Amino acid sequence: MATFLLVIIYLAFISLGLPDSLLGAAWPVMQTDLRAPLETAGYLFMTIAGGTNSSRLARGKMR
């Protein structure tokens, strides 16, 4: 049971950081496919950072 729980925790940890790194690596291809300006990547990263920060702030109120 402990091994199963450890695997679940590990997968959750990886899934939290995966979108940030994949977006950075995939943006050049996405930019040409979507015909988006370069500044759109900045908006995406700001949105991700804002969501991360707001969830961290809300966590204190949930305890």
mmJSON file of the N, C-alpha and C atoms, coordinates in Angstrom:
{"data_MODEL":{"atom_site":{
"group_PDB":["ATOM","ATOM","ATOM","ATOM","ATOM","ATOM","ATOM","ATOM","ATOM","ATOM","ATOM","ATOM","ATOM","ATOM","ATOM","ATOM","ATOM","ATOM","ATOM","ATOM","ATOM","ATOM","ATOM","ATOM","ATOM","ATOM","ATOM","ATOM","ATOM","ATOM","ATOM","ATOM","ATOM","ATOM","ATOM","ATOM","ATOM","ATOM","ATOM","ATOM","ATOM","ATOM","ATOM","ATOM","ATOM","ATOM","ATOM","ATOM","ATOM","ATOM","ATOM","ATOM","ATOM","ATOM","ATOM","ATOM","ATOM","ATOM","ATOM","ATOM","ATOM","ATOM","ATOM","ATOM","ATOM","ATOM","ATOM","ATOM","ATOM","ATOM","ATOM","ATOM","ATOM","ATOM","ATOM","ATOM","ATOM","ATOM","ATOM","ATOM","ATOM","ATOM","ATOM","ATOM","ATOM","ATOM","ATOM","ATOM","ATOM","ATOM","ATOM","ATOM","ATOM","ATOM","ATOM","ATOM","ATOM","ATOM","ATOM","ATOM","ATOM","ATOM","ATOM","ATOM","ATOM","ATOM","ATOM","ATOM","ATOM","ATOM","ATOM","ATOM","ATOM","ATOM","ATOM","ATOM","ATOM","ATOM","ATOM","ATOM","ATOM","ATOM","ATOM","ATOM","ATOM","ATOM","ATOM","ATOM","ATOM","ATOM","ATOM","ATOM","ATOM","ATOM","ATOM","ATOM","ATOM","ATOM","ATOM","ATOM","ATOM","ATOM","ATOM","ATOM","ATOM","ATOM","ATOM","ATOM","ATOM","ATOM","ATOM","ATOM","ATOM","ATOM","ATOM","ATOM","ATOM","ATOM","ATOM","ATOM","ATOM","ATOM","ATOM","ATOM","ATOM","ATOM","ATOM","ATOM","ATOM","ATOM","ATOM","ATOM","ATOM","ATOM","ATOM","ATOM","ATOM","ATOM","ATOM","ATOM","ATOM","ATOM","ATOM","ATOM","ATOM","ATOM","ATOM","ATOM","ATOM"],
"id":[1,2,3,4,5,6,7,8,9,10,11,12,13,14,15,16,17,18,19,20,21,22,23,24,25,26,27,28,29,30,31,32,33,34,35,36,37,38,39,40,41,42,43,44,45,46,47,48,49,50,51,52,53,54,55,56,57,58,59,60,61,62,63,64,65,66,67,68,69,70,71,72,73,74,75,76,77,78,79,80,81,82,83,84,85,86,87,88,89,90,91,92,93,94,95,96,97,98,99,100,101,102,103,104,105,106,107,108,109,110,111,112,113,114,115,116,117,118,119,120,121,122,123,124,125,126,127,128,129,130,131,132,133,134,135,136,137,138,139,140,141,142,143,144,145,146,147,148,149,150,151,152,153,154,155,156,157,158,159,160,161,162,163,164,165,166,167,168,169,170,171,172,173,174,175,176,177,178,179,180,181,182,183,184,185,186,187,188,189],
"type_symbol":["N","C","C","N","C","C","N","C","C","N","C","C","N","C","C","N","C","C","N","C","C","N","C","C","N","C","C","N","C","C","N","C","C","N","C","C","N","C","C","N","C","C","N","C","C","N","C","C","N","C","C","N","C","C","N","C","C","N","C","C","N","C","C","N","C","C","N","C","C","N","C","C","N","C","C","N","C","C","N","C","C","N","C","C","N","C","C","N","C","C","N","C","C","N","C","C","N","C","C","N","C","C","N","C","C","N","C","C","N","C","C","N","C","C","N","C","C","N","C","C","N","C","C","N","C","C","N","C","C","N","C","C","N","C","C","N","C","C","N","C","C","N","C","C","N","C","C","N","C","C","N","C","C","N","C","C","N","C","C","N","C","C","N","C","C","N","C","C","N","C","C","N","C","C","N","C","C","N","C","C","N","C","C","N","C","C","N","C","C"],
"label_atom_id":["N","CA","C","N","CA","C","N","CA","C","N","CA","C","N","CA","C","N","CA","C","N","CA","C","N","CA","C","N","CA","C","N","CA","C","N","CA","C","N","CA","C","N","CA","C","N","CA","C","N","CA","C","N","CA","C","N","CA","C","N","CA","C","N","CA","C","N","CA","C","N","CA","C","N","CA","C","N","CA","C","N","CA","C","N","CA","C","N","CA","C","N","CA","C","N","CA","C","N","CA","C","N","CA","C","N","CA","C","N","CA","C","N","CA","C","N","CA","C","N","CA","C","N","CA","C","N","CA","C","N","CA","C","N","CA","C","N","CA","C","N","CA","C","N","CA","C","N","CA","C","N","CA","C","N","CA","C","N","CA","C","N","CA","C","N","CA","C","N","CA","C","N","CA","C","N","CA","C","N","CA","C","N","CA","C","N","CA","C","N","CA","C","N","CA","C","N","CA","C","N","CA","C","N","CA","C","N","CA","C","N","CA","C","N","CA","C","N","CA","C"],
"label_alt_id":[null,null,null,null,null,null,null,null,null,null,null,null,null,null,null,null,null,null,null,null,null,null,null,null,null,null,null,null,null,null,null,null,null,null,null,null,null,null,null,null,null,null,null,null,null,null,null,null,null,null,null,null,null,null,null,null,null,null,null,null,null,null,null,null,null,null,null,null,null,null,null,null,null,null,null,null,null,null,null,null,null,null,null,null,null,null,null,null,null,null,null,null,null,null,null,null,null,null,null,null,null,null,null,null,null,null,null,null,null,null,null,null,null,null,null,null,null,null,null,null,null,null,null,null,null,null,null,null,null,null,null,null,null,null,null,null,null,null,null,null,null,null,null,null,null,null,null,null,null,null,null,null,null,null,null,null,null,null,null,null,null,null,null,null,null,null,null,null,null,null,null,null,null,null,null,null,null,null,null,null,null,null,null,null,null,null,null,null,null],
"label_comp_id":["MET","MET","MET","ALA","ALA","ALA","THR","THR","THR","PHE","PHE","PHE","LEU","LEU","LEU","LEU","LEU","LEU","VAL","VAL","VAL","ILE","ILE","ILE","ILE","ILE","ILE","TYR","TYR","TYR","LEU","LEU","LEU","ALA","ALA","ALA","PHE","PHE","PHE","ILE","ILE","ILE","SER","SER","SER","LEU","LEU","LEU","GLY","GLY","GLY","LEU","LEU","LEU","PRO","PRO","PRO","ASP","ASP","ASP","SER","SER","SER","LEU","LEU","LEU","LEU","LEU","LEU","GLY","GLY","GLY","ALA","ALA","ALA","ALA","ALA","ALA","TRP","TRP","TRP","PRO","PRO","PRO","VAL","VAL","VAL","MET","MET","MET","GLN","GLN","GLN","THR","THR","THR","ASP","ASP","ASP","LEU","LEU","LEU","ARG","ARG","ARG","ALA","ALA","ALA","PRO","PRO","PRO","LEU","LEU","LEU","GLU","GLU","GLU","THR","THR","THR","ALA","ALA","ALA","GLY","GLY","GLY","TYR","TYR","TYR","LEU","LEU","LEU","PHE","PHE","PHE","MET","MET","MET","THR","THR","THR","ILE","ILE","ILE","ALA","ALA","ALA","GLY","GLY","GLY","GLY","GLY","GLY","THR","THR","THR","ASN","ASN","ASN","SER","SER","SER","SER","SER","SER","ARG","ARG","ARG","LEU","LEU","LEU","ALA","ALA","ALA","ARG","ARG","ARG","GLY","GLY","GLY","LYS","LYS","LYS","MET","MET","MET","ARG","ARG","ARG"],
"label_asym_id":["A","A","A","A","A","A","A","A","A","A","A","A","A","A","A","A","A","A","A","A","A","A","A","A","A","A","A","A","A","A","A","A","A","A","A","A","A","A","A","A","A","A","A","A","A","A","A","A","A","A","A","A","A","A","A","A","A","A","A","A","A","A","A","A","A","A","A","A","A","A","A","A","A","A","A","A","A","A","A","A","A","A","A","A","A","A","A","A","A","A","A","A","A","A","A","A","A","A","A","A","A","A","A","A","A","A","A","A","A","A","A","A","A","A","A","A","A","A","A","A","A","A","A","A","A","A","A","A","A","A","A","A","A","A","A","A","A","A","A","A","A","A","A","A","A","A","A","A","A","A","A","A","A","A","A","A","A","A","A","A","A","A","A","A","A","A","A","A","A","A","A","A","A","A","A","A","A","A","A","A","A","A","A","A","A","A","A","A","A"],
"label_entity_id":["1","1","1","1","1","1","1","1","1","1","1","1","1","1","1","1","1","1","1","1","1","1","1","1","1","1","1","1","1","1","1","1","1","1","1","1","1","1","1","1","1","1","1","1","1","1","1","1","1","1","1","1","1","1","1","1","1","1","1","1","1","1","1","1","1","1","1","1","1","1","1","1","1","1","1","1","1","1","1","1","1","1","1","1","1","1","1","1","1","1","1","1","1","1","1","1","1","1","1","1","1","1","1","1","1","1","1","1","1","1","1","1","1","1","1","1","1","1","1","1","1","1","1","1","1","1","1","1","1","1","1","1","1","1","1","1","1","1","1","1","1","1","1","1","1","1","1","1","1","1","1","1","1","1","1","1","1","1","1","1","1","1","1","1","1","1","1","1","1","1","1","1","1","1","1","1","1","1","1","1","1","1","1","1","1","1","1","1","1"],
"label_seq_id":[1,1,1,2,2,2,3,3,3,4,4,4,5,5,5,6,6,6,7,7,7,8,8,8,9,9,9,10,10,10,11,11,11,12,12,12,13,13,13,14,14,14,15,15,15,16,16,16,17,17,17,18,18,18,19,19,19,20,20,20,21,21,21,22,22,22,23,23,23,24,24,24,25,25,25,26,26,26,27,27,27,28,28,28,29,29,29,30,30,30,31,31,31,32,32,32,33,33,33,34,34,34,35,35,35,36,36,36,37,37,37,38,38,38,39,39,39,40,40,40,41,41,41,42,42,42,43,43,43,44,44,44,45,45,45,46,46,46,47,47,47,48,48,48,49,49,49,50,50,50,51,51,51,52,52,52,53,53,53,54,54,54,55,55,55,56,56,56,57,57,57,58,58,58,59,59,59,60,60,60,61,61,61,62,62,62,63,63,63],
"pdbx_PDB_ins_code":[null,null,null,null,null,null,null,null,null,null,null,null,null,null,null,null,null,null,null,null,null,null,null,null,null,null,null,null,null,null,null,null,null,null,null,null,null,null,null,null,null,null,null,null,null,null,null,null,null,null,null,null,null,null,null,null,null,null,null,null,null,null,null,null,null,null,null,null,null,null,null,null,null,null,null,null,null,null,null,null,null,null,null,null,null,null,null,null,null,null,null,null,null,null,null,null,null,null,null,null,null,null,null,null,null,null,null,null,null,null,null,null,null,null,null,null,null,null,null,null,null,null,null,null,null,null,null,null,null,null,null,null,null,null,null,null,null,null,null,null,null,null,null,null,null,null,null,null,null,null,null,null,null,null,null,null,null,null,null,null,null,null,null,null,null,null,null,null,null,null,null,null,null,null,null,null,null,null,null,null,null,null,null,null,null,null,null,null,null],
"Cartn_x":[0.822,0.0,0.868,1.966,2.836,3.488,3.838,4.451,3.452,2.22,1.182,0.985,0.943,0.78,1.984,3.159,4.367,4.351,3.878,3.77,2.761,1.644,0.63,1.189,1.906,2.496,3.528,4.346,5.363,4.723,3.686,3.0,2.335,1.78,1.178,2.231,3.395,4.475,4.957,5.12,5.561,4.504,3.243,2.179,2.019,2.476,2.401,3.41,4.587,5.62,5.633,4.956,5.005,4.44,3.302,2.763,3.688,4.358,5.25,6.406,7.026,8.175,7.761,6.635,6.19,5.782,5.181,4.778,5.994,7.04,8.25,8.912,8.903,9.531,8.654,7.357,6.451,6.032,6.356,5.865,6.304,7.551,7.907,7.026,6.671,5.801,4.369,3.907,2.549,2.386,3.427,3.354,3.148,3.876,3.708,2.375,1.948,0.674,-0.518,-0.464,-1.572,-1.454,-0.31,-0.018,-0.19,0.327,0.202,1.467,1.329,2.526,3.31,4.568,5.439,4.934,4.283,3.816,2.729,2.096,1.081,1.698,2.948,3.628,3.747,4.017,4.086,2.763,1.679,0.353,0.049,0.445,0.222,1.007,2.276,3.083,2.583,2.107,1.55,0.278,-0.537,-1.756,-1.436,-0.45,-0.038,0.505,1.357,1.931,0.845,-0.107,-1.202,-2.058,-2.355,-3.131,-2.393,-1.09,-0.285,-0.256,-0.043,0.022,-1.324,-2.398,-3.709,-4.071,-3.673,-3.95,-3.107,-1.893,-1.069,-1.661,-2.164,-2.765,-4.064,-4.843,-6.113,-5.886,-4.758,-4.489,-4.447,-3.935,-3.892,-5.276,-6.233,-7.602,-8.355,-7.876,-8.577,-8.242,-7.183,-6.784,-7.696],
"Cartn_y":[-1.194,0.0,1.26,1.232,2.407,2.694,1.64,1.833,2.467,2.024,2.596,4.078,4.426,5.814,6.658,6.105,6.802,7.055,6.112,6.286,7.38,7.403,8.442,9.819,9.938,11.214,11.661,10.732,11.049,11.532,10.854,11.271,12.64,12.919,14.229,15.324,15.055,16.032,16.332,15.304,15.492,16.249,15.935,16.575,18.052,18.477,19.893,20.724,20.197,20.947,20.731,19.726,19.38,20.453,21.067,22.057,23.259,23.707,24.863,24.549,23.412,23.073,22.721,22.075,21.722,22.951,23.907,25.113,25.863,25.926,26.61,25.918,24.597,23.846,23.805,23.809,23.677,25.009,26.122,27.411,27.761,27.508,27.862,27.177,25.927,25.219,25.741,25.954,26.456,27.847,28.662,30.029,30.038,29.18,29.148,28.515,27.468,26.828,27.742,28.489,29.364,30.769,31.055,32.395,33.46,33.137,34.033,34.884,36.117,36.928,36.41,36.794,36.324,36.745,37.886,38.382,37.502,36.658,35.748,34.77,34.376,33.482,34.155,35.454,36.184,36.18,36.353,36.321,34.938,33.892,32.537,32.292,32.688,32.486,33.323,34.548,35.369,34.746,34.152,33.494,32.295,31.511,30.352,30.806,31.836,32.335,32.913,33.627,34.184,33.095,32.055,30.949,30.21,30.036,29.368,30.189,31.482,32.337,32.435,32.536,32.629,31.326,30.19,28.928,28.796,29.331,29.303,30.19,31.332,32.237,31.663,31.005,30.438,29.219,28.569,27.401,27.734,28.891,29.282,29.443,29.89,30.079,28.745,27.748,26.457,25.597,25.913,25.101,25.267],
"Cartn_z":[0.0,0.0,0.0,0.76,0.837,-0.504,-1.255,-2.568,-3.53,-3.491,-4.348,-4.047,-2.778,-2.372,-2.812,-2.706,-3.136,-4.642,-5.408,-6.863,-7.185,-6.502,-6.726,-6.392,-5.292,-4.889,-5.918,-6.379,-7.382,-8.679,-9.147,-10.382,-10.221,-9.056,-8.816,-8.833,-8.266,-8.249,-9.664,-10.472,-11.855,-12.656,-12.456,-13.23,-12.887,-11.716,-11.374,-12.158,-12.399,-13.097,-14.59,-15.074,-16.491,-17.413,-17.126,-18.062,-18.283,-17.24,-17.387,-18.318,-18.125,-18.958,-20.382,-20.548,-21.898,-22.696,-22.054,-22.768,-23.289,-22.496,-22.932,-24.112,-24.112,-25.196,-26.442,-26.27,-27.407,-28.004,-27.36,-27.826,-29.243,-29.66,-31.043,-32.088,-31.86,-32.806,-32.693,-31.46,-31.267,-31.876,-31.766,-32.275,-33.782,-34.496,-35.957,-36.351,-35.638,-35.968,-35.701,-34.604,-34.228,-34.816,-35.434,-35.975,-34.885,-33.719,-32.568,-32.44,-31.989,-31.763,-30.555,-30.481,-29.408,-28.033,-27.948,-26.645,-26.039,-26.837,-26.312,-25.315,-25.541,-24.593,-23.229,-23.222,-21.96,-21.227,-21.973,-21.351,-20.768,-21.493,-20.981,-19.702,-19.691,-18.492,-17.326,-17.591,-16.51,-15.952,-16.817,-16.371,-15.487,-15.913,-15.112,-13.764,-13.777,-12.524,-11.618,-12.185,-11.388,-10.771,-11.53,-10.984,-9.889,-10.089,-9.063,-7.779,-7.907,-6.722,-6.011,-6.77,-6.118,-5.407,-5.975,-5.287,-4.024,-4.053,-2.841,-1.755,-2.133,-1.15,-0.598,-1.441,-0.994,-0.092,-0.226,0.586,2.076,2.405,3.815,4.41,3.627,4.125,4.198,3.462,3.446,4.664,5.35,6.509,7.668],
"occupancy":[1.0,1.0,1.0,1.0,1.0,1.0,1.0,1.0,1.0,1.0,1.0,1.0,1.0,1.0,1.0,1.0,1.0,1.0,1.0,1.0,1.0,1.0,1.0,1.0,1.0,1.0,1.0,1.0,1.0,1.0,1.0,1.0,1.0,1.0,1.0,1.0,1.0,1.0,1.0,1.0,1.0,1.0,1.0,1.0,1.0,1.0,1.0,1.0,1.0,1.0,1.0,1.0,1.0,1.0,1.0,1.0,1.0,1.0,1.0,1.0,1.0,1.0,1.0,1.0,1.0,1.0,1.0,1.0,1.0,1.0,1.0,1.0,1.0,1.0,1.0,1.0,1.0,1.0,1.0,1.0,1.0,1.0,1.0,1.0,1.0,1.0,1.0,1.0,1.0,1.0,1.0,1.0,1.0,1.0,1.0,1.0,1.0,1.0,1.0,1.0,1.0,1.0,1.0,1.0,1.0,1.0,1.0,1.0,1.0,1.0,1.0,1.0,1.0,1.0,1.0,1.0,1.0,1.0,1.0,1.0,1.0,1.0,1.0,1.0,1.0,1.0,1.0,1.0,1.0,1.0,1.0,1.0,1.0,1.0,1.0,1.0,1.0,1.0,1.0,1.0,1.0,1.0,1.0,1.0,1.0,1.0,1.0,1.0,1.0,1.0,1.0,1.0,1.0,1.0,1.0,1.0,1.0,1.0,1.0,1.0,1.0,1.0,1.0,1.0,1.0,1.0,1.0,1.0,1.0,1.0,1.0,1.0,1.0,1.0,1.0,1.0,1.0,1.0,1.0,1.0,1.0,1.0,1.0,1.0,1.0,1.0,1.0,1.0,1.0],
"B_iso_or_equiv":[0.0,0.0,0.0,0.0,0.0,0.0,0.0,0.0,0.0,0.0,0.0,0.0,0.0,0.0,0.0,0.0,0.0,0.0,0.0,0.0,0.0,0.0,0.0,0.0,0.0,0.0,0.0,0.0,0.0,0.0,0.0,0.0,0.0,0.0,0.0,0.0,0.0,0.0,0.0,0.0,0.0,0.0,0.0,0.0,0.0,0.0,0.0,0.0,0.0,0.0,0.0,0.0,0.0,0.0,0.0,0.0,0.0,0.0,0.0,0.0,0.0,0.0,0.0,0.0,0.0,0.0,0.0,0.0,0.0,0.0,0.0,0.0,0.0,0.0,0.0,0.0,0.0,0.0,0.0,0.0,0.0,0.0,0.0,0.0,0.0,0.0,0.0,0.0,0.0,0.0,0.0,0.0,0.0,0.0,0.0,0.0,0.0,0.0,0.0,0.0,0.0,0.0,0.0,0.0,0.0,0.0,0.0,0.0,0.0,0.0,0.0,0.0,0.0,0.0,0.0,0.0,0.0,0.0,0.0,0.0,0.0,0.0,0.0,0.0,0.0,0.0,0.0,0.0,0.0,0.0,0.0,0.0,0.0,0.0,0.0,0.0,0.0,0.0,0.0,0.0,0.0,0.0,0.0,0.0,0.0,0.0,0.0,0.0,0.0,0.0,0.0,0.0,0.0,0.0,0.0,0.0,0.0,0.0,0.0,0.0,0.0,0.0,0.0,0.0,0.0,0.0,0.0,0.0,0.0,0.0,0.0,0.0,0.0,0.0,0.0,0.0,0.0,0.0,0.0,0.0,0.0,0.0,0.0,0.0,0.0,0.0,0.0,0.0,0.0],
"pdbx_formal_charge":[null,null,null,null,null,null,null,null,null,null,null,null,null,null,null,null,null,null,null,null,null,null,null,null,null,null,null,null,null,null,null,null,null,null,null,null,null,null,null,null,null,null,null,null,null,null,null,null,null,null,null,null,null,null,null,null,null,null,null,null,null,null,null,null,null,null,null,null,null,null,null,null,null,null,null,null,null,null,null,null,null,null,null,null,null,null,null,null,null,null,null,null,null,null,null,null,null,null,null,null,null,null,null,null,null,null,null,null,null,null,null,null,null,null,null,null,null,null,null,null,null,null,null,null,null,null,null,null,null,null,null,null,null,null,null,null,null,null,null,null,null,null,null,null,null,null,null,null,null,null,null,null,null,null,null,null,null,null,null,null,null,null,null,null,null,null,null,null,null,null,null,null,null,null,null,null,null,null,null,null,null,null,null,null,null,null,null,null,null],
"auth_seq_id":[1,1,1,2,2,2,3,3,3,4,4,4,5,5,5,6,6,6,7,7,7,8,8,8,9,9,9,10,10,10,11,11,11,12,12,12,13,13,13,14,14,14,15,15,15,16,16,16,17,17,17,18,18,18,19,19,19,20,20,20,21,21,21,22,22,22,23,23,23,24,24,24,25,25,25,26,26,26,27,27,27,28,28,28,29,29,29,30,30,30,31,31,31,32,32,32,33,33,33,34,34,34,35,35,35,36,36,36,37,37,37,38,38,38,39,39,39,40,40,40,41,41,41,42,42,42,43,43,43,44,44,44,45,45,45,46,46,46,47,47,47,48,48,48,49,49,49,50,50,50,51,51,51,52,52,52,53,53,53,54,54,54,55,55,55,56,56,56,57,57,57,58,58,58,59,59,59,60,60,60,61,61,61,62,62,62,63,63,63],
"auth_comp_id":["MET","MET","MET","ALA","ALA","ALA","THR","THR","THR","PHE","PHE","PHE","LEU","LEU","LEU","LEU","LEU","LEU","VAL","VAL","VAL","ILE","ILE","ILE","ILE","ILE","ILE","TYR","TYR","TYR","LEU","LEU","LEU","ALA","ALA","ALA","PHE","PHE","PHE","ILE","ILE","ILE","SER","SER","SER","LEU","LEU","LEU","GLY","GLY","GLY","LEU","LEU","LEU","PRO","PRO","PRO","ASP","ASP","ASP","SER","SER","SER","LEU","LEU","LEU","LEU","LEU","LEU","GLY","GLY","GLY","ALA","ALA","ALA","ALA","ALA","ALA","TRP","TRP","TRP","PRO","PRO","PRO","VAL","VAL","VAL","MET","MET","MET","GLN","GLN","GLN","THR","THR","THR","ASP","ASP","ASP","LEU","LEU","LEU","ARG","ARG","ARG","ALA","ALA","ALA","PRO","PRO","PRO","LEU","LEU","LEU","GLU","GLU","GLU","THR","THR","THR","ALA","ALA","ALA","GLY","GLY","GLY","TYR","TYR","TYR","LEU","LEU","LEU","PHE","PHE","PHE","MET","MET","MET","THR","THR","THR","ILE","ILE","ILE","ALA","ALA","ALA","GLY","GLY","GLY","GLY","GLY","GLY","THR","THR","THR","ASN","ASN","ASN","SER","SER","SER","SER","SER","SER","ARG","ARG","ARG","LEU","LEU","LEU","ALA","ALA","ALA","ARG","ARG","ARG","GLY","GLY","GLY","LYS","LYS","LYS","MET","MET","MET","ARG","ARG","ARG"],
"auth_asym_id":["A","A","A","A","A","A","A","A","A","A","A","A","A","A","A","A","A","A","A","A","A","A","A","A","A","A","A","A","A","A","A","A","A","A","A","A","A","A","A","A","A","A","A","A","A","A","A","A","A","A","A","A","A","A","A","A","A","A","A","A","A","A","A","A","A","A","A","A","A","A","A","A","A","A","A","A","A","A","A","A","A","A","A","A","A","A","A","A","A","A","A","A","A","A","A","A","A","A","A","A","A","A","A","A","A","A","A","A","A","A","A","A","A","A","A","A","A","A","A","A","A","A","A","A","A","A","A","A","A","A","A","A","A","A","A","A","A","A","A","A","A","A","A","A","A","A","A","A","A","A","A","A","A","A","A","A","A","A","A","A","A","A","A","A","A","A","A","A","A","A","A","A","A","A","A","A","A","A","A","A","A","A","A","A","A","A","A","A","A"],
"auth_atom_id":["N","CA","C","N","CA","C","N","CA","C","N","CA","C","N","CA","C","N","CA","C","N","CA","C","N","CA","C","N","CA","C","N","CA","C","N","CA","C","N","CA","C","N","CA","C","N","CA","C","N","CA","C","N","CA","C","N","CA","C","N","CA","C","N","CA","C","N","CA","C","N","CA","C","N","CA","C","N","CA","C","N","CA","C","N","CA","C","N","CA","C","N","CA","C","N","CA","C","N","CA","C","N","CA","C","N","CA","C","N","CA","C","N","CA","C","N","CA","C","N","CA","C","N","CA","C","N","CA","C","N","CA","C","N","CA","C","N","CA","C","N","CA","C","N","CA","C","N","CA","C","N","CA","C","N","CA","C","N","CA","C","N","CA","C","N","CA","C","N","CA","C","N","CA","C","N","CA","C","N","CA","C","N","CA","C","N","CA","C","N","CA","C","N","CA","C","N","CA","C","N","CA","C","N","CA","C","N","CA","C","N","CA","C","N","CA","C","N","CA","C"],
"pdbx_PDB_model_num":[1,1,1,1,1,1,1,1,1,1,1,1,1,1,1,1,1,1,1,1,1,1,1,1,1,1,1,1,1,1,1,1,1,1,1,1,1,1,1,1,1,1,1,1,1,1,1,1,1,1,1,1,1,1,1,1,1,1,1,1,1,1,1,1,1,1,1,1,1,1,1,1,1,1,1,1,1,1,1,1,1,1,1,1,1,1,1,1,1,1,1,1,1,1,1,1,1,1,1,1,1,1,1,1,1,1,1,1,1,1,1,1,1,1,1,1,1,1,1,1,1,1,1,1,1,1,1,1,1,1,1,1,1,1,1,1,1,1,1,1,1,1,1,1,1,1,1,1,1,1,1,1,1,1,1,1,1,1,1,1,1,1,1,1,1,1,1,1,1,1,1,1,1,1,1,1,1,1,1,1,1,1,1,1,1,1,1,1,1]
}}}
